[in-house]
Amino acid sequence: MCGICGIVDFSGTAVNQDLVRQMSNTLTHRGPDDEGYYFNKQKIANSGQRIENKPSVALGHRRLSIIDLDTGHQPMSNEDGTIWIVFNGEIYNFQELKTFLEKKGHIFRTKSDTETIIHAYEEWGENCVEKLRGMFAFAIWDEKQKKLILARDRIGIKPLYYYVNNKKLIFGSEIKAIIQDPNVKKEINLKAFSDYLSLLYVPAPKTMFKNIYKLLPGHVLTYSQNGVKIKEYWDISFAQVKFKSQEQWADELFQLLTKAVKIRLISEVPLGAFLSGGVDSSSVVAIMAQLMEEPVITNSIGFKEAAFNELDYAREVAKLFHTNHHEYTVTPNALNIVDKLAFHYDEPFADSSAIPTYYVSQVAKQNVTVALSGDGGDENFAGYRRYFYDRLENRLRKTIPEIFRYSFIASLAKIYPKADWLPQIFRAKSFLTNLSLPPSKAFFYSVSQLLPGMKEKLLSKDVIIALKGYDTSSIFESYFNKVATQTNDPLSRVQYIDIKTYLVDDILTKVDRASMAHALEVRVPILDHKFMEFVATIPSFLKLNGHVSKYIFKKAMSRLLPSHIFNRKKMGFVIPIEKWFRKEIKELSEDILFSSKAKQRGLFNYKFIEKLWHEHQLGIANHTAPLWALLMFEKWCEKWME
């Protein structure tokens, strides 16, 4: 795993080499083992000097050494130095690609997967990405064709950001590298700001900064004298559902997941796994235990609050598979952890599970350099509770006349009291509201942390006017319309939306930043693209079977795991933030949220924030989501905008 950055300037001005080194230094945490640079023939020019032969190119790389420790230095080139690459990730099929390419006459000088990408590009051009199996973000400079190629893996496991303006493109693994250039103005993207308040993360391709973008997963960007061209090279498809016996599905699923785990065990440094004791991480550890000669090194965290503590389950699985187990109990060090999150995430990020993810990465790094995780199980196999309610809502939409839903039920939803203190099944206001909406907007409401009514009260009048009616739900609608051309299955449609939004911009962003903060590489076998393509062909009733989520996945893994692992209550990777706001982080939060600097920004209605704060402190309502979102936004402003 690594950090990459670079600049391509077609304006006729030499790239500032000191700037590129400075950009690379901001990524040291991603790659503490080595650094390298490439400057094309314009490197003899001074910073800012006009040059005759444009463009001017600079590439920077920070390396975390995993494979080919001795000869894997980057940037790396082909034999004649006309193609250069900086690469972040792992290509799991590089050995078979290397064998094929050697037969085609390509000569290799290293044992690294990085060099395989170079020769694959020589052989297939930009289409080489279609041959790669793994997680990756890379930049290739083609000196002969005078173009830059940026590529990101199919699922979005590895990040890649870019800024383009005035015939210059700047890219980096993290935004902090890009904004080292003083010419990149740090301005808030108000639409991204609105998205963040709804979702607690910023969905791609936006970032919280104007004119800085995320390259979408499964896309390739080409930058040349003619500007930027972006094309999609892969998308998950639910169009080819197949029908087999449950035994056949379970057998094939187990075999493919085993292969996905096996190819992720290649490493020249210590390797282990995250273990929560849930179905997904336990399944990965169980398969690892069957494949590895040495005991699997497992890493877990817990909390003093019993309702949030999964350590007993993790210990049970560790004992079952005789792992070398390590664990840590989290206590809130508020000022320290909030500052660290603001630095590492570059954008406001309010999924509070970033805290335990940060700590479990810290624990794991003490024992390994590579860790496998169970991320992706919920999205692939319908593990979230919201899928059950979405299915129920869609069934009722078919039986209740549209005019009745849009009139009577919509009116009833408006007057029905909101009751956060009741169990989920009794919170009828959300259910009634969703029934009165079209499917894509209803699903958006299901995952939103701040519904439009609250967001309008929270924002200042100036911001509302500037947004000009922008609605974050339009993102969900566009993905809904796209997947609707593949399938009319309601479950597959919302799975698709989650894979394109929540999975990549929340789950995978969270894991990448938290792990790379400790120079830890995390591999995700359940998100192997070939495995996901297979899972997409499984009928949805075998994923969510009645009240049983992950039905076929559990059936496949029952050969290794006991049934009570599957049947225990799903906890998720959550922490007791609600209580922390009233105790451990109360003073810190109050100082930040109601500071003079925060009020001067003019973004919020502070009378409403005071109302949320007092209701939460009195226990009248649980306003954890908006308060945490506001806290993380203010810490981001403090870190990056002031």
N, C-alpha and C positions, 0 to 999 in steps of 0.2 A: 504494500500500500504506500501511496506517495502523495506529494503535492505538486501540482504543475501550474505554470503560468507563462505568459508571453505577450509580445506585442508584434503586430505586423502593421507597418506604416507605409502607405502608398503615396503620401503627400510630398515625398522628396526630402523629408527631414530625417536625419539620423536618430535612431532610437537611443534614448538615454540609458546607457548600460548600468549606471549606478541605481537608476530607478528599478530596473529588472531585478537586480540583486536585492534591493530593498523589498520588492514584491515577494521574492522567493523566501526571504527571511521571515516574513509573516506566516509562512507555512511550515516552519521548522518542526512544530509539534507533529505534523503529519509524516515527516520524514527526517528523523534526527540522525540517520546513519551516514548520509552522504549528500552532497550537492553538486550540481553541474549546470553549465550554461552553453548555449550556442548563439553566436552572433554571426550573421552572414557576412559577405565580403565588405559590407559597409562598416565593419567593426573598427576600421582604422579612422573613421570620421569621428569628430568630437560631437558631444551631445548638442542637439539643436542645429548642427551644421547642415547646410544644403548639400545634397549629393546628386550626382548625375544619374546613376543607375538605380532606380528605385525598383522594388521596395526595400525598406530596411526591416530586418527581422531579428528578433531576440526570443529565445526560449529559456525558461528556467525550470529546474527540477530539484525537489527534495525527496530523498529516498529512505523508505523503510525496507530494509533488506529481508526478503523472504525466500526467494529462489535465485540460484546462481549468484551467490554472495560475492564471488570474486570478480566476475566479468560483466555484471549487469549494470554498470554505470550509465547514466543518462545525462543529457540528451544522447541518443544513439543514431547512427546513420547507416545507410547502405554502403556498398563497397566504394563507390566513387564520390560519396559525400553530397549527392544531389537530393537526397530525401532524409529528413531529420524528424525524430519523434520524441515527444515527452509523453509518458504513459502512467496512468494511475489505475491499479486493479490487478486482476489475475485472469489469465486465459487458461481454462482447464483442459482444453483440447489442443494445446500448442504442440505437443509431441507428435500427434498424428498429422497436424498441419505441416510441421517441419519435415516429416518424412515425405509427404506428398510434394512439397516445394523443392526439396533436395533432388527428387527424381525429375523435376522440371528444370533442373540446372542451377538453382539458387545455392549460393555458398554461404554457410553460417560460420560466424566467428565466435559465438557465445552459446550458452545453454539456456538463455533467457527467453521468456515468452514475449518480451518486448521486441526482440529482433524478428520473431515470427510475424508480428504485425507489419513490420517494414516490408518483408518479402511478400506477404499477402497483398499489401497495397501495390507493389510492383506487378504482381500477377493479375489482380482483379480490380485495381483502382479503388474508388470509393465503395464499391460493392463488397470489399473485403470484410466489412462489418458483418455481413450475412454469414460468414464462415466461422465467426468467433463465438465460442461458448464460454461465458464467464461474466464477470463484472468489470466494467472499464469506463474510463473517460480518457481520451487521448487527443493530442494535437499533432498533426503531420504537416511539415512545411515541404512543399514540392518546389524546389528551386528552378527546375526546368520549366514547369508550367506556371510558375509564379502564383501559387495559390496555397492557402491554408485550409486544412480539413480538420474540423472538430467533430468528435463522435462520442456518443454516450450509450451505455448498454441498454438493452431492451426494457428492463424493468425500472431503471433509474437508481440502482444501488450506489453508484458512484456519482458525485456531483460535478457539474461543470457550468460556470457562469461566464458571461461575456458582455462587453460594452463596445459599441461601434458608433463612430462619429467622425466626420471630417477626414475620411479616407484612412482611418486608423481603427484597428480592432485590438482590444485588450481582453485576455481571458485568464481564468484562474480556477483552481479547485474550490476556493472560497472567495467571497466578496471582498474580504479584507485585503487581498492582494491587489484587486482592481482599483480600489479607492486610494491606493498609495499614489496614484497619478494625480497631482494637484489639479489637473484640467478636468477631472471627472467630478462634476458637481454633486454634492450630497443633498439631494432633495427627496422629500417623501412622495411616493406614488400613492395618491389618495384612494385609488381603486384597490390597490394592494392592501392599504390600511383598512379599508372597509371589509375586504375578504378576511383579513387577519382577525378582526373582531368577531366575525361569524364563525370561523373555523379554527382559530387559535394557531394557524400557520398561514403562510402565503403560498397559494397554489401557482404552479408553473403555467406559463413561462414568466410571469411577473416576479419581481422582487420588491422589497419595500423601498428600493431606490429607483428613482426615475432613470430610464435609459440603461439600466443594468438588467440582464435577463438570464433566466435559467434555460439551458438547452434542454428541450423535452426528451424524456427517455425514448429510445428507439428512433432517434433522429440523427442526421448528419448535417452539419453546416459547412458550406464551402464559401471561403472569402477570397476574392480576387479583385483586380482593378475594376471589375464590373459591379462590385458590391457583394452583398450577402445573399446566398441561396440556401434554403433549408428544405430537406425532404425527409419524409418518414420511411424507414426501411423495415419496420416490424410493428405488428399490433397483435394483441391477443384476440382470438376469434372463438366465439361460442356458437358458430354456425353449424358445425359438424358434430352434432350429438349422436353418439352411438349407443347400441343396446346390447348388453352382454349380461351374463349372470353375475350376481353379487360376488361370487367366488372368483370369477375371472377378473372383475374389476379390482378386487382386493389383492389378488396375486400380482397383477401387472403394476398396480400402484406401489406395492411393497418393493418390487424389483427395480422400478424406475427411481424411487426415492433412495434405495440402497446405492444405486449407481451415482446419483447426484451427490450423496454423502461421500462416497468413495473417492471421486475425482477431486473433492475438496480437502482430502487428507494429505495432498502433496505439499510438503514444506521442508525446508532445511533449518527451521527454528522450532521451538516448543509450540505445541498445538493442543487446544482443549476445547471446552464448550461452556456456554451459559446454561444454567439449569434453574428453572423456576419450580419444577415439579408439576407443571401443566402438561397437557397432551402434546403440544408441539415440541417444546424443548426436550421433554422426556423421550419422545420418539427419536429425535436426532441423536441423543446420547445413547439410547438403546442400540441403534444401528452402528454407531461408532464403536461401541463395546464389542460388537460381533466382528468388526473389521480390523481392529487394532490389536497388536500383540501386547502393548503396554496398557496399564489402566488409563482410562480417560481422565484427564484433569478437568474437573467440573468446578464452576464458580457460581455462588449464589449470594443474594443479599436479603435481609429482612428488616422488620421494624419492631419497635417495642410494643406498638399497638397491635394486639392480637388479631383484630379484624383485617389488618393489612399484611399480616405476616404469613409467608408461604414456606418458611424454612423447613418446617416439619415434613412437608411433601417432597421438597428437594432432597432432604436427607434420606427419605425412604427410597427414592429412585437411585440416589448415589449408593446406598447400601445394597440395593438389588443388583446393581451392575458393577459393584466393587470398584467404584471410581476413587480417584485421588481428589477428595472433596475439600473445597475452601469456601468460607462464608464470612459475611460481615453484616453487622446490625447498624442501620443508619440512624444517626441522631442529627437533627437539623442544625447545621452551622450556616445560618441564614445569609449573612453578609458575604461570606466566602463563596457559597455555591451560586448565589444569584449573580454575582459579578462574573464568575467563571462561565456561566451559561450565556450571559450577554456577550462575552468576548468570543466564545467559540461558535455561536450560532449566526452571528453577523446580521441576522434579521430578528425581529421580535418572534419568539417561539414560546407558546404558552401551554404546550402539552406537559403537564407537571411530571409525567413519567420520565422526562429527561433527567430528573434528579436521580432516581434509582438506576437508570441506564448509565449515567455518569459514574456512579459508585461501583456498579458491578463491573464496569470496564476497568476501573481503577484496581479492583480486587484481582481481576483476571490478568492484568498486565504484570502483576507481581509473580505470576506463575507461568504465563505463556505469552507468545507474541501473536498467535493466531487463535481465534475462537470461533466455533460454529454456533449459530443461533437458530431458533425455531421460528423466526419471523416469516410471515406469509401464510401460515396455516389458517388463520381466521378469514382472510380474503379469498383464499383458494377453496376452502371447504365450508364457507358460510358459518363461521364461528361466532359472529357478533349477534347479540340479542335483537338488534334492530332489523335483521333479516327476517326474523320470525314475524315481527309486527308489520313489516312492509308486505310480506306475503298475505297476512290476514287482511290488511287494508285493500290490497288489490283484489282479493276475492270478494270483499264487500262492495267494491266499486262496480263489479260486474252484476251484482244483484240489486243494488240500490239505484234508482233512476238518477241520472245526472242532475236534473233540475232540482230534485229533492236534496241532493248532496250540496249543491252550490247555493241553495237558499236556506232551507231549514237547518241543516247540520252546520253550515257555516255560521249562522246566527247563534245557534246553541253553543258552538265552540267559543264565541266571543264572550258570552256571559258566564260560561262555566269557570269556576275558580281554579287557579293554578295551585297545585299542592305538591311541592317538592318533598315534603316530609312524609308523604305516603309511599308505599312500595310502588314500583314501576307499573305493575298491572292495574293499579287503581288511578293512575294519572290520566284521566279521560280527556282532559283538555287537549293534550298533544294529539291523542288518537282522533278526536273529533275534528281538530284542525286539519290533520292530514287527509282525512276522508273528504274534506271539502276542496281539496287541491288536486291538480293533475299529478301523476306519479313522480315526475322528476323533481318538482318543487316540494312535494311531500317528503321525499327522501332527503332533500336538502334541509328541510325543517328538522328531520330526525337527527341529523348529525350536527346541526348548528348549535353553538353554545350561547350565542346572543341572537335571538330572533329579531326580525325587522323592527317590531314595536319597541323593544328595549334599546336597540341600536339607535333608533331615531331619538330617543330620550337621552342617550348617552353622548351623542355627538353635538358639537356646537352648530348653531344655525349656519355659520359661514361654511363649514365642511359639508353640510347637507346640500347647500346651494351649489357648491363646487362639484359635488358628485353627479349632479344633473340627472338624478333618478337611477343611477347605476345600481344594479341588483346582482349580488354575488351568485344567486341561484341560476343566473344565465350560464355559468360555467358548467353546472350540473346538467342543465338542459342541453347544452351542445354535446356533451358526452352521451347523454341519454339518446339523443337523436342519431348519433353515430352508431351506437350499438344496436339501435332499433332496426337498422338495415341488415343486421346479422341474425337477430333472434327476437321473438316476441315473449320469451320466457322472463317473467318479472324478476326472479332471483338472479339470473345471469346478468340482467341489465344493471342492477344495483351493485353486483360484484364488480362489473366492469368499471362503474363510476368510482368505486372505492380503490380499485387498482390504479386508476389514472390520477386520483387526487390524494386521498388519505394515506394510502400505502407509500407513495413516493415522496410526498412533501411533508408528511408527518412522521410515519414510522421509520422510513429509511433515512430521512434527514436526521432524525433524533439519534439513531444508532451510529450513523457515520460520524457526526460531530462529537458525540460522547466518547466513542471508541478512539477516534483519531486524536482527541485531546490527550490521550495517554499513549499514542503511537501503537495502538492495538488494531490489528486487522480482523474484521468480522466477516465471515462467509455464511451465506444463507441458502442452504440446499433446497429448501421448499420453494424458493424463488428461482430455481434453475428453469430457464425458459422452455426447455424441452419437456420438463416435468409439468410446467404450467399449461403448455399446449395440450398435453395428455389429459390433465384434470379438466380442462375446458370442454372436453368431449363427453364427460360423465354427466348423465342426466341429473338435473338439479334435485330431484326427489331423493337421490342417494347422498346428497350433501346435507340438505336439511330434510330429515325424515320425521314428519310429525313434529314433536317437540325436541327431537334429538339433532343437534348440530354436529357437523363433521362425521356423519354416520359412516360413510364408506372408509374414511381415513381411520376411524377407530376400529372398524372391522379389520382393516389391513394390519394395523399395529397390535391387534389383540394377540398375535402369535408371540409378541415379546413383552407386552405390558399387561399388568393385572387390571381387571375391570374397574376397580374402585378409583384408579387414576383417571379413567374416562368419565366416571359418574360424579366426581366431586364438583362442587360449585365453582364456576368460573370466577376468578378474582380479577384478572388483568394486572398490569404492572402499575398499580396505583399507590398513592401515598396520602397520608392524612393532612393534606393542605388545609382542609376546612377548619380543623382544630388548630393548626399552626397559626392561622390568621388571627385567632383569638388569644394565642399565648406566645409561642416561640418567636414568631415573626411579626407580631402586632405592631410594636414600636417602630421597627424598620420600615414596614409597609406604610404606616401612617405618615412617617417623615417623607417618604418618597412620593406617595400618591398626592399629597396635598402641599408639596413644596411650591415656592413661588415660581421656580423655573417651569414646573409642570403646567401651572396655570397660565403662564405667559405664552405657551405654545398656541393657545386659542383653538385647540382641537376638541375639547370636551365641555360638557355641561356639568360643572362641578357641584351644583346643587343636587343633581341626580346621583353623582358619585358618592356624595356625603350620605344620601339616603340609603344607597346600597351598603355602604360601610357600617352605618349604625344598625341597620336591620340584621346584618351578618353578626355583628358583635353581640346583639341581644338574643341571637338564636331564632329570630322571627322567620328568617329565610336563609337558604344556603346560596350565597352569591360567590362561591369559590371561583367559578370560571371567569366571570367578568373582572373580578378583583385581581386574579392571577394574571390575566391578559393585560390589564392596565399596569400592573407592577413590572412585568417583563418588558412592556413597551417603554416605560419610563427609564428602565435600566439600559435599554438599547439606545435611547436618545442620549442618555448620559455618556455612554461608551463611544458612540459613533457619530453623533450629530452635533455635539457641543464642542 
